[in-house]
Amino acid sequence: MSDSTSADVFRRVFWALAGVLIVCIVLTGQTRNTTSDPRGTLLLSQTLAQHGEVRLDRYGSKVLQRYGYVIQQKNDHFYYYFPMGSAVLSAPFVGLANTLGLDMLNDEETLQMALVSLCSLGLLVLLYRTARLFLSRRSSYLLALLCWLGSSYASVLATALWSHDFAVLFASLAIYLALRKMPANDTLASVAIGISLFLAYFCRPTLALLAPFLLLYLLHRQPRAALKAGTALALSLLLFCAWSLHEFSQWLPDYYLPSRLESDSLGSALYGNLLSPARGLLVFSPFLLLPLLLLPAQAIRSRQHRPLLLVALAWPIAHWIIISRFPHWWAGWSYSSRLMVDVLPGLFVGLFASLGLAREWRRWLYVPLLALGAFALFVNTWQGLYNPYTARWNMEPNIDAYPEYLFNWDYPQFLHTPARHTARLTEFQMRGAAPLPQDFDLDFQSDKIGFIGFSTAEPEFRWTDGPQARILFQYAASNTHPAFLRLKADFLGEQRLTVRLNGSVLGRSVQHGANQVIVLKVAPEQLIAGLNTLTFELPDARRPPSADPRVLGMALRTLSLE
């Protein structure tokens, strides 16, 4: 078999295996964000496919209420609030899905993940093609997989059809087309660069920053191509502005306006987006340190490659500063640096270029690259997609209410486990809690005890959420005489209940209905001075007949010790 035939076979096998791997990871990942910001994207796509409009009025306010903050009411009409680019690009796929009987009111998650799979495959191909501009075929195969599996491409883009997915895809396409060699009169490629830049912005407004840096790079290489690309971009922007003026009576839709850039914590955000244990780009993908350290020195020695710094360094730095000015710079309930994912195409160009320029000692760079890459793969693909506790890290406690945990290295998000989750929540619940007296009488809203495995308080009680829940409390002194624990609670249907105090069983019973009073004897040795844990085991906990997603068992009303 000739060398060329062997290379062709290897190429086909690689792409088949890599494609299957990426699609399987996307479809089997346990972390899904389809019901957060991306929800409603394909509802807009369906409206566009069926009626050719962006107004969602025909669904009615009652239906749209369940979409929450992703729907805005403006000028007496209902609209999707987030960038509409992904919805527009998805409209043909949704139209096809409609002909097959799918409805985005019920089947949005299914089609979201199908489109995520297509975007992921497209990104993998563009990673490989961009790497080939600087490196050998086999190195490019390896790096394409590493960059996808070891970055937010896996831990963010593979969890839902974010506005980032299509935006990063078209940003990567624009960069690849600008970097590759093309004839001076290749008008089609130049126009494609301009349109790709517009589509990246259309899907994600912060990608407006890519255009000036990429056009400056192109201007240095091929001025005519830069002029044509810039013209295509400008005409696309003018058409978009004209449409917005017609639809909203303003030059740009609300989400595209720069007024959202305001923050009084720029320093913390700059640090957090790079180095915090919850959102730090260089913490979750530390192999990106290599191009940041190597490329500037290499470009200084090689005049030909200096313009690369515009795309590989200047653009990411500008983006980093801008997104750090968002008041909500950590992007809510996220994993890794979601708002930095947009500049990964530029950083990956820096990685490929720095390895390509280091000809004499390239092999030595692969040692730290593979070591750091293995860590990044574990953190982004395994922990990000298959460990549900990395998602629960955001919820308990709510990271939006307690953003100081973004900087807490005692409990980094990427190492979260059930045991660490319990320890962190215990620490949070009990911080500053005063010891309870020997006799106490508390209700379900008390701030003197900690609730783990419970839902938020309702007007008259607090439900357990799952088959096990705990109450934590500090106790002043151990008892020398038996005490009695009195519990008043409601139960969802018939429930088997086991109550433990610090691991010792206080009682087992079967409970049913509302306003049940349970009295349990506590031996002196079961109650200790210091932190105590009261555990409720409810193996029959289940979802109620309504649409409530919680797994309910017991609704706590009061708890007393006498």
C-alpha positions in Angstrom: 0.0 0.0 0.0 1.4 3.4 -1.0 2.0 6.2 1.4 -0.8 8.3 -0.1 -3.2 5.4 0.1 -2.3 4.8 3.8 -2.8 8.5 4.5 -6.2 8.4 2.8 -7.3 5.4 4.9 -6.0 7.0 8.1 -7.8 10.2 7.3 -11.1 8.5 6.7 -10.8 6.4 9.8 -9.9 9.4 11.9 -12.8 11.5 10.7 -15.3 8.6 11.2 -14.1 7.9 14.7 -13.7 11.5 15.7 -17.2 12.4 14.3 -18.8 9.5 16.2 -17.0 10.4 19.3 -18.0 14.1 19.3 -21.7 13.3 18.5 -21.8 10.6 21.2 -20.4 13.1 23.7 -22.9 15.7 22.8 -25.9 13.4 22.9 -24.9 11.5 26.0 -23.7 14.4 28.2 -25.5 14.6 31.5 -25.3 18.4 31.8 -27.9 20.2 29.7 -28.6 23.9 29.6 -31.4 23.8 27.0 -33.9 25.2 29.5 -31.8 28.2 30.5 -31.0 31.1 28.2 -31.2 29.0 25.0 -34.8 28.0 25.6 -37.2 29.7 23.1 -34.5 30.0 20.4 -36.2 27.4 18.2 -39.6 28.7 19.0 -38.5 31.8 17.2 -37.1 29.6 14.4 -40.5 27.9 14.1 -42.3 31.2 13.8 -39.9 32.3 11.1 -40.2 29.0 9.3 -44.0 28.9 9.4 -44.9 32.6 9.3 -41.8 34.6 8.2 -42.0 36.9 11.2 -40.1 37.4 14.5 -43.2 38.4 16.6 -44.3 35.6 18.9 -47.8 37.0 19.5 -49.6 34.1 18.0 -48.6 31.8 20.9 -50.4 34.0 23.4 -49.2 35.4 26.7 -50.3 32.2 28.7 -47.9 30.0 26.7 -45.1 32.5 26.6 -45.2 33.0 30.4 -43.5 29.6 30.8 -40.5 30.9 28.9 -39.9 33.6 31.6 -37.1 36.2 31.0 -36.2 35.0 27.5 -39.4 36.6 26.2 -39.7 40.4 26.2 -42.8 42.5 25.5 -41.9 45.5 23.4 -44.2 47.9 21.4 -47.2 45.7 22.4 -45.7 42.6 20.9 -43.8 39.6 22.2 -40.2 38.9 21.1 -37.4 36.6 21.9 -35.0 38.7 24.0 -31.6 37.1 23.2 -29.7 37.4 19.9 -31.8 36.1 17.1 -28.9 34.9 14.8 -29.0 31.3 16.0 -32.8 31.3 15.5 -32.6 32.6 12.0 -29.9 30.1 11.0 -31.9 27.3 12.6 -35.1 28.1 10.8 -34.6 25.7 7.8 -33.8 22.8 10.2 -36.9 23.6 12.3 -39.0 23.9 9.2 -37.9 20.4 8.2 -38.5 19.1 11.7 -42.0 20.5 11.5 -42.7 18.4 8.4 -41.7 15.4 10.4 -44.2 16.1 13.1 -42.0 17.9 15.7 -43.2 21.0 17.5 -40.8 23.3 19.2 -43.2 23.9 22.1 -42.5 20.3 23.1 -39.5 19.0 21.2 -37.1 21.9 21.4 -34.4 20.1 23.4 -34.2 17.3 20.9 -33.6 19.6 18.0 -31.3 21.8 20.0 -28.9 18.9 20.6 -29.1 17.8 17.0 -28.0 21.3 15.9 -25.3 21.3 18.6 -23.9 18.1 17.1 -23.7 19.7 13.7 -22.0 22.8 15.0 -19.6 20.7 17.0 -18.6 18.7 13.9 -18.2 21.9 11.9 -15.9 23.3 14.6 -13.8 20.1 14.7 -13.3 20.4 10.9 -12.3 24.0 11.1 -9.9 23.4 14.0 -8.2 20.8 11.8 -8.1 22.9 8.7 -6.8 25.9 10.6 -4.1 23.8 12.3 -3.0 22.5 8.9 -2.0 26.0 7.9 0.8 25.7 10.4 1.4 22.0 11.2 1.5 18.5 9.8 -1.6 16.4 9.2 -1.1 14.1 12.2 -0.3 17.0 14.6 -3.4 18.7 13.3 -5.6 15.7 14.0 -4.3 15.5 17.6 -4.6 19.2 18.3 -8.1 19.5 16.7 -9.4 16.8 19.2 -7.5 18.3 22.1 -8.9 21.8 21.5 -12.4 20.6 21.3 -12.3 18.1 24.2 -10.2 20.3 26.4 -12.0 23.6 26.2 -15.4 25.3 26.6 -16.3 23.9 23.2 -17.1 20.7 25.1 -18.1 22.1 28.6 -20.2 25.0 27.2 -21.1 24.6 23.6 -22.0 21.0 23.9 -24.7 21.6 26.6 -27.2 23.5 24.6 -27.7 25.7 21.4 -26.3 28.8 23.0 -25.9 31.9 21.0 -22.2 31.1 21.1 -22.5 27.9 19.0 -23.2 29.4 15.6 -21.2 32.5 16.5 -18.0 30.6 17.2 -18.6 28.5 14.1 -18.8 31.5 11.8 -15.9 33.3 13.6 -13.8 30.2 13.1 -14.8 30.2 9.4 -13.9 33.8 8.9 -10.5 33.4 10.5 -9.7 30.3 8.5 -10.7 31.9 5.2 -8.6 35.0 6.1 -5.5 33.0 7.1 -5.3 30.6 4.2 -3.7 31.5 0.9 -6.1 32.8 -1.7 -5.8 34.4 -5.1 -5.8 38.2 -5.1 -9.0 38.3 -7.2 -10.9 35.7 -5.1 -14.0 37.9 -4.6 -16.1 35.0 -3.4 -13.8 34.2 -0.5 -13.5 37.8 0.5 -17.3 38.3 0.5 -17.6 35.0 2.5 -15.2 36.5 5.2 -17.4 39.6 5.5 -20.6 37.7 5.7 -19.2 35.2 8.2 -18.1 38.2 10.4 -21.6 39.6 10.2 -23.2 36.2 11.1 -20.8 35.8 14.0 -22.0 39.2 15.3 -25.6 38.5 14.4 -25.5 35.4 16.7 -23.4 37.0 19.4 -22.9 40.8 19.6 -19.6 40.7 21.4 -18.1 39.2 18.3 -18.3 42.6 16.7 -14.8 43.0 18.2 -13.4 40.3 15.9 -14.2 42.3 12.7 -11.7 45.2 13.0 -8.8 42.9 14.1 -9.4 40.4 11.3 -9.9 43.1 8.7 -6.6 44.8 9.8 -4.9 41.4 9.5 -6.3 40.9 6.0 -5.4 44.5 5.0 -1.8 43.7 5.8 -1.8 40.6 3.6 -4.3 41.5 0.8 -5.7 45.0 0.8 -8.2 44.3 -1.9 -9.6 41.3 -0.1 -9.9 43.3 3.1 -11.8 46.0 1.2 -14.3 43.5 -0.3 -14.8 41.7 3.0 -15.3 45.0 4.8 -17.8 46.1 2.1 -19.8 42.9 2.5 -19.8 43.3 6.3 -20.9 46.9 6.1 -23.8 46.2 3.7 -24.9 43.3 5.9 -24.9 45.6 9.0 -26.8 48.3 7.1 -29.5 45.8 6.1 -29.8 44.6 9.7 -30.0 48.1 11.1 -32.7 49.0 8.5 -34.7 45.9 9.4 -34.4 46.8 13.2 -35.5 50.3 12.5 -38.6 49.0 10.7 -39.4 46.3 13.4 -38.4 48.1 16.6 -38.1 51.8 15.6 -34.5 51.7 16.8 -31.2 51.1 15.0 -30.5 47.8 16.9 -32.5 45.3 18.9 -32.1 45.8 22.7 -29.7 42.9 23.2 -27.3 44.4 20.7 -27.1 47.8 22.4 -23.8 48.6 24.2 -25.6 50.0 27.2 -25.3 46.7 29.0 -21.6 47.4 29.6 -21.4 48.8 33.1 -19.6 47.4 36.1 -17.9 48.5 39.3 -15.9 45.3 39.8 -13.7 45.4 36.7 -10.6 44.2 38.5 -12.3 41.2 40.1 -13.9 40.3 36.8 -10.6 40.5 34.9 -9.0 38.2 37.4 -12.0 35.9 37.5 -12.4 35.4 33.8 -8.8 34.2 33.6 -7.8 32.6 36.9 -10.8 32.0 39.2 -11.5 28.3 40.1 -15.0 28.7 38.7 -14.7 30.8 35.5 -11.0 31.0 34.9 -10.1 30.3 31.2 -6.5 29.4 32.0 -7.7 27.2 34.9 -10.0 25.1 32.8 -7.8 25.1 29.7 -4.2 25.7 31.0 -2.6 24.5 27.8 -3.6 27.9 26.4 -0.7 29.4 28.4 1.7 28.1 25.7 0.6 30.5 22.9 0.2 33.4 25.3 3.8 32.9 26.4 5.5 31.9 23.2 3.7 33.6 20.3 4.7 37.2 21.1 8.4 36.4 21.2 8.2 34.3 18.1 6.2 37.0 16.2 8.8 39.6 17.1 11.5 37.5 15.5 9.4 36.7 12.4 8.1 39.8 10.7 5.9 37.7 8.5 3.9 36.4 11.4 3.5 39.6 13.4 0.0 40.4 12.0 -1.1 37.1 13.6 -1.0 38.9 17.0 -4.0 40.9 15.9 -6.2 37.8 15.9 -4.4 35.6 18.4 -3.6 38.1 21.1 -5.0 41.6 20.6 -8.6 40.5 19.9 -8.8 38.1 22.9 -7.4 40.8 25.2 -9.9 43.4 23.9 -12.8 40.8 24.3 -11.6 39.9 27.8 -11.7 43.6 28.9 -15.1 44.2 27.4 -16.9 41.1 28.8 -15.3 41.9 32.2 -17.3 45.1 32.2 -20.6 43.1 32.3 -22.1 43.4 35.8 -22.9 39.6 35.5 -19.5 38.7 34.1 -19.6 35.1 35.5 -22.7 34.4 33.2 -24.9 33.0 36.0 -25.3 29.3 36.4 -22.4 28.3 34.1 -19.4 26.1 34.0 -15.9 27.4 33.0 -15.5 30.8 31.3 -18.6 30.9 29.1 -18.2 34.5 28.1 -14.6 33.8 27.0 -15.6 31.0 24.7 -16.0 33.4 21.8 -12.3 34.2 21.5 -11.1 30.5 21.5 -10.8 30.5 17.7 -8.1 33.3 18.0 -6.3 31.6 20.9 -6.3 28.3 19.0 -4.7 30.1 16.0 -2.0 31.3 18.5 -1.5 27.7 19.7 -1.1 26.3 16.2 1.2 29.2 15.0 3.4 29.0 18.1 3.9 25.3 17.6 4.5 25.8 13.9 7.1 28.4 14.5 9.0 26.4 17.1 10.5 24.0 14.6 13.8 23.1 16.4 12.2 22.4 19.8 8.6 21.6 18.9 8.8 18.1 20.2 9.6 19.3 23.7 6.6 21.5 23.7 4.3 18.5 23.2 5.2 17.2 26.7 3.6 20.0 28.7 1.0 20.4 26.0 -0.2 16.9 26.4 0.0 16.9 30.2 -2.0 20.2 30.5 -4.3 19.0 27.7 -5.1 15.7 29.6 -6.1 17.8 32.7 -8.2 20.1 30.5 -9.9 17.1 28.8 -10.8 15.7 32.3 -12.1 19.1 33.5 -14.1 20.1 30.4 -15.4 16.9 28.9 -15.7 14.5 31.9 -16.4 16.9 34.7 -18.3 19.5 32.6 -20.6 17.1 30.8 -20.9 13.9 33.0 -20.6 15.2 36.6 -24.0 16.7 37.7 -22.4 18.1 40.8 -20.5 20.7 38.8 -23.9 22.1 37.8 -25.3 21.9 41.4 -22.2 23.9 42.5 -24.0 26.9 41.0 -27.3 26.3 42.7 -26.5 25.5 46.4 -25.8 28.2 47.4 -27.0 30.3 44.4 -23.9 31.7 42.8 -25.8 34.9 41.7 -26.5 35.7 45.3 -23.1 34.7 46.6 -20.6 35.5 43.9 -17.7 35.4 46.4 -17.7 31.6 45.9 -16.3 32.2 42.4 -13.0 32.8 44.0 -13.1 30.1 46.7 -10.3 27.6 46.0 -11.4 25.4 48.9 -14.3 24.2 46.7 -13.3 24.6 43.0 -16.2 23.9 40.7 -14.2 21.6 38.4 -13.5 19.2 41.4 -17.0 19.1 42.9 -18.3 15.8 44.2 -21.2 14.7 46.4 -19.0 14.8 49.5 -17.5 18.2 48.7 -21.0 19.5 47.9 -22.3 18.4 51.3 -19.2 19.9 53.1 -19.5 23.2 51.2 -23.2 23.5 51.8 -22.8 22.6 55.5 -20.1 25.3 55.8 -22.4 27.8 54.1 -25.5 26.9 56.0 -23.8 27.0 59.4 -21.5 30.0 59.0 -22.2 32.4 61.9 -25.0 30.2 63.3 -25.3 30.5 67.1 -25.7 27.3 69.2 -29.3 26.5 70.0 -30.4 26.2 73.7 -31.2 22.8 75.3 -34.9 23.4 74.5 -35.8 25.0 71.2 -38.9 25.5 69.0 -38.3 26.4 65.4 -40.2 26.6 62.1 -39.5 25.9 58.5 -38.2 29.5 57.9 -35.7 29.6 60.7 -32.3 31.0 59.9 -30.8 29.3 63.0 -30.6 25.9 61.2 -29.3 24.8 57.9 -31.4 23.0 55.3 -29.8 20.5 52.8 -32.0 18.7 50.3 -34.9 21.0 50.9 -36.7 23.3 48.5 -37.1 27.0 49.1 -39.6 27.9 51.8 -43.3 28.2 50.8 -45.9 30.2 52.8 -46.6 27.4 55.3 -43.9 24.7 54.9 -40.7 23.6 53.2 -40.6 20.5 51.1 -37.8 17.9 51.0 -36.6 17.5 47.4 -35.3 14.0 46.9 -35.2 10.8 48.9 -32.9 12.3 51.6 -32.8 15.6 53.4 -30.8 17.0 56.3 -31.2 19.7 59.0 -28.0 21.0 60.5 -27.9 22.8 63.8 -25.4 23.9 66.4 -26.2 22.7 69.9 -25.1 24.4 73.1 -24.3 21.4 75.3 -24.9 17.7 75.4 -27.8 16.5 77.5 -27.5 14.3 80.6 -31.2 13.3 80.4 -33.3 12.0 77.5 -35.1 14.6 75.4 -38.0 14.5 73.0 -37.8 15.7 69.4 -41.2 16.8 68.0 -41.8 17.2 64.3 -44.9 18.6 62.6 -45.1 17.9 58.9 -47.2 17.0 55.8 -46.5 14.0 53.6 -47.2 13.4 49.9 -49.4 10.4 49.9 -48.0 7.5 51.9 -44.3 7.8 52.8 -41.9 5.5 54.7 -39.8 7.7 57.0 -36.5 7.0 58.8 -35.2 9.8 61.1 -31.5 9.7 62.1 -29.6 12.0 64.5 -25.8 12.0 63.9 -26.1 8.6 62.2 -28.2 7.0 65.0 -31.7 5.9 64.1 -34.3 7.8 66.2 -37.3 6.1 64.6 -38.9 4.5 61.6 -42.6 4.9 60.6 -45.1 5.1 57.8 -46.7 8.6 57.5 -49.7 9.8 55.4 -51.4 13.1 54.8 -51.2 16.6 56.3 -50.5 17.9 59.8 -48.8 14.8 61.2 -47.0 15.1 64.5 -44.1 12.8 65.2 -42.5 12.5 68.6 -39.1 10.8 68.9 -37.0 10.0 72.0 -33.4 11.3 71.9 -30.9 9.5 74.2 -28.3 11.7 75.9 -25.4 10.2 73.9 -27.2 10.9 70.5 -27.2 14.7 70.9 -23.7 16.3 71.0 -22.3 19.7 71.8 -21.4 21.3 68.5 -22.7 20.5 65.0 -25.6 18.0 64.8 -27.1 16.5 61.7 -30.8 15.4 61.6 -31.4 13.2 58.5 -34.8 12.3 57.0 -34.8 9.3 54.6 -37.9 9.1 52.3 -37.5 6.3 49.8 -41.0 6.8 48.5 -40.4 10.4 47.5 -41.7 11.1 44.0 -42.8 13.8 41.6 -46.3 15.1 42.3 -49.1 14.7 39.6 -48.6 18.3 38.6 -45.8 19.6 36.4 -43.6 20.3 39.5 -40.2 18.8 38.7 -39.2 18.3 42.3 -39.1 14.8 44.0 -41.3 15.5 47.1 -41.8 13.5 50.3 -42.2 15.6 53.4 -43.2 19.2 54.0 -41.7 20.4 57.2 -43.7 22.8 59.4 -42.1 22.9 62.9 -39.3 21.3 64.7 -38.8 21.4 68.5 -36.7 19.8 71.2 -37.9 19.5 74.8 
